[in-house]
Amino acid sequence: MTEHSADVQLLQEILSIDSTWGNETPLAEFIAQQMREWGVDEVELVESMPGRYSVGGRIRGTGGGKSLLLNGHLDTYEASPDWTKDPFRGTVEDGRIYGAGIADMKAATTAALAVMRRIATGGQRPKGDVVFQGVSCHFEGGVGTRSLLEAGFTADAGICGEPTDNTIGTVHRGAAYLKVTTHGKQAHTSAKELGLNAIETMEPVLAGMRKFESEMPYHPHPELPGGPKLNIGTVRGGTKHNQVPDRCEMTCDIRLLPSQDPYDVRDQAESMIQKLAETDPRIDATVEFSEHWLSGPRLPYEIDKDSPIARAVAAAMHSIGTEPVFQGIPFWTDMVPLHQAGIPSVNIGPGTPPYSWADEWVELAKYEEIIEIYAAVVSGWCNQSV
């Protein structure tokens, strides 16, 4: 079996394991077993949330070099019922490989694993350590990455592999997940004048939030076109058709520019709703971050393109005959928890928008290319003297 066919087979094995959000443990266990068989020096399963495991691996260098961390998340979104292929088979067809979560982001995670296998079984190690992080609980805001960092799987620099069509990402948007609750007073329809309908008082709040999208202050960023993006995702209120609802809850996702702070945006939304209440005293509302956001705050991220790790990735691409392209990322990545742990990072991985969809695919050539890029970064970075 050639190296490339072995790499494709590894990807198909990874794709065959359903790791839908919350069910990452079977895949973490498979990866741990593979790394142990390859001779990776340190392999550990880490419980990131109850019953949900991440996996870390470390290949020790010969000494004196810089260490590098390769980060990929294991959790994927639910497979759409609109799939026309088996989402867990890894079908190869017309230069593409199909599978649930392959773009977001099993292809990049497997590419990092393929590099670990190449080094562990190849008999020639770099000077610095090479660290693998296969993380669960990514969708909770990097909980898996934080747990592996706490377990000691750290390095001098990191690479995340979210889908950017193998372009280098040094900047990405943040997010504020807000929960707005309007408070009313319960009553029966026959005496509704004694109550206060919280769904009705939510109506001007919804209109205000839509207007708020274009009014919140920000500074444009050349790699992240447009302003902040606000999506009203859920509205829930009431218990029965004949009861005046005393609660109505709206949740929204606001994608932010690096110039914006999520905590400031929450305060701005609260101030906007307070002004609405000044003209409509029926409005009694609270604004808070959703529990999902609080599990891992989605802060924006930016690192200088001239930083050592960004230059190392660009040099690695040059070394394999690929022209490096820098491009901003419209979504959040685990570069934030890595940064908070003092690990400068960039992102590069295969896959194109819309990332998670029926018949999700990655170009086979892009998957093979990212393996070579990761291997070249390891060779260049980890052989630099500390």
LOVEXDO-960924 format. One record per residue (C-alpha): z negated, y, x negated; chain. Coordinates in nm, 2 decimals. Last residue first. Layout:
BEGIN
NODE:Z:Y:X:A .
...
% end
This chain:
BEGIN
NODE:-2.10:2.68:-1.50:A .
NODE:-1.79:2.55:-1.68:A .
NODE:-1.48:2.51:-1.46:A .
NODE:-1.39:2.14:-1.41:A .
NODE:-1.52:2.15:-1.05:A .
NODE:-1.29:2.44:-0.95:A .
NODE:-0.95:2.33:-1.09:A .
NODE:-0.97:1.95:-1.02:A .
NODE:-1.15:2.00:-0.69:A .
NODE:-0.91:2.26:-0.58:A .
NODE:-0.62:2.03:-0.67:A .
NODE:-0.76:1.75:-0.47:A .
NODE:-0.81:1.98:-0.17:A .
NODE:-0.45:2.10:-0.20:A .
NODE:-0.32:1.75:-0.24:A .
NODE:-0.50:1.63:0.07:A .
NODE:-0.38:1.94:0.26:A .
NODE:-0.02:1.85:0.18:A .
NODE:-0.05:1.50:0.32:A .
NODE:-0.18:1.64:0.65:A .
NODE:0.09:1.91:0.65:A .
NODE:0.36:1.65:0.59:A .
NODE:0.23:1.44:0.88:A .
NODE:0.25:1.74:1.11:A .
NODE:-0.06:1.75:1.33:A .
NODE:-0.08:1.65:1.70:A .
NODE:-0.26:1.70:2.03:A .
NODE:-0.09:1.50:2.31:A .
NODE:-0.29:1.69:2.57:A .
NODE:-0.46:2.00:2.41:A .
NODE:-0.71:2.11:2.16:A .
NODE:-0.58:2.33:1.88:A .
NODE:-0.37:2.58:2.09:A .
NODE:-0.26:2.66:1.83:A .
NODE:-0.16:2.50:1.49:A .
NODE:-0.30:2.22:1.28:A .
NODE:-0.37:2.17:0.91:A .
NODE:-0.67:2.31:0.72:A .
NODE:-0.78:2.59:0.50:A .
NODE:-1.10:2.79:0.53:A .
NODE:-1.29:2.98:0.26:A .
NODE:-1.64:2.96:0.14:A .
NODE:-1.92:3.14:-0.05:A .
NODE:-2.24:2.92:-0.04:A .
NODE:-2.56:3.13:-0.02:A .
NODE:-2.72:2.93:0.26:A .
NODE:-2.62:3.20:0.51:A .
NODE:-2.27:3.18:0.38:A .
NODE:-2.26:2.80:0.45:A .
NODE:-2.40:2.88:0.80:A .
NODE:-2.11:3.13:0.86:A .
NODE:-1.84:2.92:0.69:A .
NODE:-1.90:2.68:0.98:A .
NODE:-1.62:2.84:1.17:A .
NODE:-1.56:3.09:1.46:A .
NODE:-1.22:3.16:1.61:A .
NODE:-0.93:3.40:1.56:A .
NODE:-0.88:3.32:1.19:A .
NODE:-0.72:3.58:0.96:A .
NODE:-0.43:3.48:0.74:A .
NODE:-0.38:3.45:0.37:A .
NODE:-0.07:3.27:0.26:A .
NODE:-0.05:3.06:-0.06:A .
NODE:0.29:2.95:-0.18:A .
NODE:0.30:2.57:-0.23:A .
NODE:0.43:2.41:-0.55:A .
NODE:0.13:2.18:-0.62:A .
NODE:-0.02:2.42:-0.88:A .
NODE:0.05:2.72:-0.67:A .
NODE:-0.17:2.57:-0.39:A .
NODE:-0.45:2.51:-0.64:A .
NODE:-0.43:2.87:-0.77:A .
NODE:-0.47:3.00:-0.41:A .
NODE:-0.77:2.77:-0.36:A .
NODE:-0.93:2.89:-0.68:A .
NODE:-0.86:3.25:-0.60:A .
NODE:-1.04:3.21:-0.27:A .
NODE:-1.33:3.04:-0.45:A .
NODE:-1.36:3.31:-0.71:A .
NODE:-1.35:3.60:-0.47:A .
NODE:-1.03:3.81:-0.48:A .
NODE:-0.96:3.75:-0.11:A .
NODE:-1.31:3.90:-0.05:A .
NODE:-1.52:3.72:0.21:A .
NODE:-1.54:3.78:0.58:A .
NODE:-1.74:3.62:0.86:A .
NODE:-1.83:3.72:1.22:A .
NODE:-2.16:3.58:1.36:A .
NODE:-2.17:3.29:1.60:A .
NODE:-2.55:3.25:1.64:A .
NODE:-2.64:2.88:1.62:A .
NODE:-2.86:2.73:1.89:A .
NODE:-2.89:3.08:2.04:A .
NODE:-2.52:3.07:2.15:A .
NODE:-2.57:2.76:2.36:A .
NODE:-2.89:2.90:2.51:A .
NODE:-2.68:3.18:2.64:A .
NODE:-2.76:3.53:2.50:A .
NODE:-2.93:3.76:2.75:A .
NODE:-2.86:4.02:3.01:A .
NODE:-3.08:4.07:3.32:A .
NODE:-2.97:4.23:3.64:A .
NODE:-3.12:4.42:3.94:A .
NODE:-2.83:4.58:4.12:A .
NODE:-2.93:4.71:4.47:A .
NODE:-2.98:5.06:4.32:A .
NODE:-2.60:5.11:4.30:A .
NODE:-2.52:5.44:4.12:A .
NODE:-2.80:5.40:3.86:A .
NODE:-2.75:5.02:3.87:A .
NODE:-2.40:5.06:3.73:A .
NODE:-2.55:5.26:3.44:A .
NODE:-2.80:4.98:3.38:A .
NODE:-2.50:4.74:3.37:A .
NODE:-2.33:4.94:3.09:A .
NODE:-2.66:4.95:2.89:A .
NODE:-2.70:4.58:2.91:A .
NODE:-2.34:4.53:2.79:A .
NODE:-2.41:4.76:2.50:A .
NODE:-2.73:4.58:2.41:A .
NODE:-2.54:4.25:2.40:A .
NODE:-2.27:4.40:2.19:A .
NODE:-2.53:4.53:1.95:A .
NODE:-2.68:4.18:1.91:A .
NODE:-2.33:4.04:1.86:A .
NODE:-2.26:4.29:1.57:A .
NODE:-1.91:4.43:1.56:A .
NODE:-1.71:4.54:1.26:A .
NODE:-1.61:4.18:1.19:A .
NODE:-1.42:4.18:1.52:A .
NODE:-1.57:4.00:1.83:A .
NODE:-1.48:3.73:2.07:A .
NODE:-1.68:3.78:2.39:A .
NODE:-1.75:3.46:2.59:A .
NODE:-1.89:3.51:2.94:A .
NODE:-2.16:3.35:3.16:A .
NODE:-2.23:3.47:3.51:A .
NODE:-2.54:3.38:3.71:A .
NODE:-2.63:3.47:4.07:A .
NODE:-2.98:3.45:4.21:A .
NODE:-3.15:3.53:4.54:A .
NODE:-2.87:3.39:4.75:A .
NODE:-2.87:3.47:5.13:A .
NODE:-2.89:3.12:5.28:A .
NODE:-2.66:2.98:5.55:A .
NODE:-2.39:2.86:5.31:A .
NODE:-2.64:2.69:5.09:A .
NODE:-2.78:2.72:4.74:A .
NODE:-2.65:3.04:4.60:A .
NODE:-2.49:3.15:4.27:A .
NODE:-2.28:3.03:3.98:A .
NODE:-2.01:3.22:3.80:A .
NODE:-1.86:3.07:3.49:A .
NODE:-1.62:3.16:3.20:A .
NODE:-1.57:3.54:3.22:A .
NODE:-1.35:3.58:2.91:A .
NODE:-1.38:3.89:2.68:A .
NODE:-1.16:3.96:2.38:A .
NODE:-1.25:4.22:2.13:A .
NODE:-0.96:4.43:2.00:A .
NODE:-0.62:4.34:1.89:A .
NODE:-0.49:4.18:1.57:A .
NODE:-0.72:4.00:1.34:A .
NODE:-0.57:4.02:0.99:A .
NODE:-0.54:4.40:0.98:A .
NODE:-0.89:4.45:1.13:A .
NODE:-0.95:4.72:1.39:A .
NODE:-1.29:4.90:1.40:A .
NODE:-1.49:4.84:1.71:A .
NODE:-1.65:5.02:2.01:A .
NODE:-1.68:4.85:2.35:A .
NODE:-1.45:5.01:2.61:A .
NODE:-1.16:4.76:2.65:A .
NODE:-1.37:4.45:2.73:A .
NODE:-1.63:4.67:2.92:A .
NODE:-1.37:4.71:3.20:A .
NODE:-1.38:4.34:3.27:A .
NODE:-1.76:4.35:3.24:A .
NODE:-1.78:4.63:3.49:A .
NODE:-1.57:4.45:3.75:A .
NODE:-1.80:4.14:3.71:A .
NODE:-2.11:4.36:3.74:A .
NODE:-1.96:4.53:4.05:A .
NODE:-1.94:4.18:4.21:A .
NODE:-2.28:4.05:4.09:A .
NODE:-2.45:4.26:4.36:A .
NODE:-2.26:4.06:4.62:A .
NODE:-2.36:3.73:4.46:A .
NODE:-2.73:3.84:4.45:A .
NODE:-2.74:3.90:4.83:A .
NODE:-3.05:4.09:4.91:A .
NODE:-3.26:3.97:5.20:A .
NODE:-3.42:4.11:5.52:A .
NODE:-3.08:4.23:5.65:A .
NODE:-2.98:3.86:5.63:A .
NODE:-3.19:3.77:5.93:A .
NODE:-2.96:3.52:6.10:A .
NODE:-2.82:3.44:5.76:A .
NODE:-3.15:3.32:5.64:A .
NODE:-3.32:3.51:5.35:A .
NODE:-3.36:3.50:4.97:A .
NODE:-3.40:3.82:4.78:A .
NODE:-3.18:3.94:4.50:A .
NODE:-3.16:3.90:4.12:A .
NODE:-2.84:3.93:3.92:A .
NODE:-2.82:3.71:3.61:A .
NODE:-2.59:3.79:3.31:A .
NODE:-2.55:3.52:3.04:A .
NODE:-2.38:3.63:2.72:A .
NODE:-2.20:3.42:2.46:A .
NODE:-2.13:3.67:2.18:A .
NODE:-1.86:3.56:1.93:A .
NODE:-1.75:3.62:1.58:A .
NODE:-1.40:3.66:1.45:A .
NODE:-1.27:3.53:1.12:A .
NODE:-1.21:3.64:0.77:A .
NODE:-1.12:3.45:0.45:A .
NODE:-0.87:3.21:0.60:A .
NODE:-0.62:3.04:0.37:A .
NODE:-0.31:2.90:0.54:A .
NODE:-0.27:2.53:0.58:A .
NODE:-0.16:2.56:0.95:A .
NODE:-0.50:2.73:1.02:A .
NODE:-0.68:2.44:1.19:A .
NODE:-1.05:2.43:1.07:A .
NODE:-1.09:2.27:0.73:A .
NODE:-1.39:2.44:0.57:A .
NODE:-1.41:2.48:0.20:A .
NODE:-1.73:2.55:0.00:A .
NODE:-1.87:2.70:-0.31:A .
NODE:-2.16:2.64:-0.55:A .
NODE:-2.27:2.33:-0.36:A .
NODE:-2.51:2.19:-0.10:A .
NODE:-2.59:1.85:0.05:A .
NODE:-2.96:1.88:0.01:A .
NODE:-3.09:1.76:0.34:A .
NODE:-3.14:2.12:0.45:A .
NODE:-2.77:2.18:0.39:A .
NODE:-2.69:1.87:0.60:A .
NODE:-2.90:2.00:0.89:A .
NODE:-2.74:2.34:0.87:A .
NODE:-2.39:2.19:0.88:A .
NODE:-2.49:1.98:1.18:A .
NODE:-2.62:2.28:1.37:A .
NODE:-2.31:2.48:1.30:A .
NODE:-2.30:2.68:1.63:A .
NODE:-2.37:2.42:1.90:A .
NODE:-2.00:2.32:1.88:A .
NODE:-2.05:2.19:1.53:A .
NODE:-2.31:1.95:1.66:A .
NODE:-2.20:1.67:1.43:A .
NODE:-2.09:1.73:1.07:A .
NODE:-1.90:1.54:0.81:A .
NODE:-2.01:1.71:0.49:A .
NODE:-1.86:1.59:0.16:A .
NODE:-1.99:1.70:-0.18:A .
NODE:-1.80:1.70:-0.51:A .
NODE:-2.03:1.75:-0.81:A .
NODE:-1.90:1.93:-1.12:A .
NODE:-1.75:1.79:-1.44:A .
NODE:-1.47:1.61:-1.26:A .
NODE:-1.46:1.23:-1.23:A .
NODE:-1.20:0.98:-1.35:A .
NODE:-1.24:0.62:-1.25:A .
NODE:-1.01:0.65:-0.95:A .
NODE:-1.23:0.48:-0.69:A .
NODE:-1.48:0.76:-0.63:A .
NODE:-1.22:1.04:-0.70:A .
NODE:-0.95:0.91:-0.46:A .
NODE:-1.21:0.81:-0.20:A .
NODE:-1.36:1.16:-0.20:A .
NODE:-1.01:1.30:-0.17:A .
NODE:-0.93:1.08:0.12:A .
NODE:-1.26:1.19:0.28:A .
NODE:-1.16:1.56:0.25:A .
NODE:-0.82:1.47:0.41:A .
NODE:-1.01:1.29:0.69:A .
NODE:-1.20:1.60:0.78:A .
NODE:-0.88:1.80:0.76:A .
NODE:-0.70:1.56:1.00:A .
NODE:-1.00:1.52:1.23:A .
NODE:-1.02:1.89:1.32:A .
NODE:-0.95:2.04:1.56:A .
NODE:-0.60:1.94:1.47:A .
NODE:-0.66:1.57:1.52:A .
NODE:-0.92:1.61:1.80:A .
NODE:-0.77:1.35:2.02:A .
NODE:-0.47:1.19:1.84:A .
NODE:-0.11:1.23:1.75:A .
NODE:0.07:1.21:1.41:A .
NODE:0.39:1.40:1.37:A .
NODE:0.70:1.35:1.16:A .
NODE:0.90:1.22:1.46:A .
NODE:0.64:0.98:1.58:A .
NODE:0.31:0.84:1.43:A .
NODE:0.06:0.73:1.70:A .
NODE:-0.30:0.77:1.59:A .
NODE:-0.44:0.53:1.85:A .
NODE:-0.73:0.71:2.01:A .
NODE:-0.54:0.96:2.23:A .
NODE:-0.32:0.68:2.36:A .
NODE:0.00:0.87:2.45:A .
NODE:0.11:1.07:2.76:A .
NODE:-0.22:1.27:2.76:A .
NODE:-0.27:1.47:3.08:A .
NODE:-0.62:1.33:3.15:A .
NODE:-0.73:1.57:2.88:A .
NODE:-0.94:1.42:2.59:A .
NODE:-1.29:1.57:2.58:A .
NODE:-1.34:1.81:2.29:A .
NODE:-1.41:1.68:1.94:A .
NODE:-1.72:1.64:1.73:A .
NODE:-1.67:1.52:1.37:A .
NODE:-1.68:1.86:1.19:A .
NODE:-1.54:1.91:0.85:A .
NODE:-1.69:2.06:0.53:A .
NODE:-1.58:2.00:0.17:A .
NODE:-1.84:2.12:-0.08:A .
NODE:-1.76:2.21:-0.44:A .
NODE:-1.98:2.19:-0.75:A .
NODE:-1.92:2.39:-1.07:A .
NODE:-1.90:2.20:-1.40:A .
NODE:-2.15:2.12:-1.68:A .
NODE:-2.19:1.75:-1.60:A .
NODE:-2.00:1.43:-1.55:A .
NODE:-1.98:1.50:-1.18:A .
NODE:-2.19:1.33:-0.92:A .
NODE:-2.00:1.23:-0.61:A .
NODE:-2.20:1.34:-0.30:A .
NODE:-2.18:1.23:0.06:A .
NODE:-2.33:1.37:0.38:A .
NODE:-2.31:1.23:0.73:A .
NODE:-2.40:1.40:1.06:A .
NODE:-2.60:1.22:1.33:A .
NODE:-2.66:1.29:1.70:A .
NODE:-2.94:1.09:1.87:A .
NODE:-3.17:1.39:1.89:A .
NODE:-2.99:1.68:1.70:A .
NODE:-2.88:1.69:1.34:A .
NODE:-3.00:1.34:1.26:A .
NODE:-2.88:1.30:0.90:A .
NODE:-2.69:0.99:0.77:A .
NODE:-2.69:0.98:0.39:A .
NODE:-2.46:0.89:0.11:A .
NODE:-2.52:0.96:-0.25:A .
NODE:-2.32:0.81:-0.53:A .
NODE:-1.99:0.75:-0.36:A .
NODE:-1.89:0.39:-0.46:A .
NODE:-1.59:0.34:-0.23:A .
NODE:-1.79:0.09:-0.02:A .
NODE:-2.07:0.34:0.03:A .
NODE:-1.82:0.61:0.13:A .
NODE:-1.66:0.38:0.39:A .
NODE:-2.00:0.28:0.54:A .
NODE:-2.10:0.65:0.57:A .
NODE:-1.77:0.73:0.74:A .
NODE:-1.82:0.45:0.99:A .
NODE:-2.18:0.57:1.07:A .
NODE:-2.07:0.93:1.12:A .
NODE:-1.79:0.81:1.35:A .
NODE:-2.04:0.61:1.56:A .
NODE:-2.28:0.90:1.56:A .
NODE:-2.05:1.17:1.70:A .
NODE:-2.10:1.11:2.07:A .
NODE:-2.23:1.45:2.18:A .
NODE:-1.89:1.62:2.17:A .
NODE:-1.63:1.34:2.18:A .
NODE:-1.64:1.12:1.87:A .
NODE:-1.41:0.84:2.00:A .
NODE:-1.33:0.63:1.70:A .
NODE:-0.95:0.54:1.68:A .
NODE:-0.88:0.88:1.52:A .
NODE:-1.08:0.80:1.21:A .
NODE:-0.90:0.47:1.17:A .
NODE:-0.56:0.64:1.22:A .
NODE:-0.66:0.90:0.95:A .
NODE:-0.75:0.62:0.71:A .
NODE:-0.42:0.45:0.78:A .
NODE:-0.24:0.78:0.70:A .
NODE:-0.43:0.81:0.37:A .
NODE:-0.35:0.45:0.28:A .
NODE:0.02:0.52:0.36:A .
NODE:0.01:0.82:0.12:A .
NODE:-0.16:0.62:-0.16:A .
NODE:0.09:0.34:-0.14:A .
NODE:0.00:0.00:0.00:A .
% end
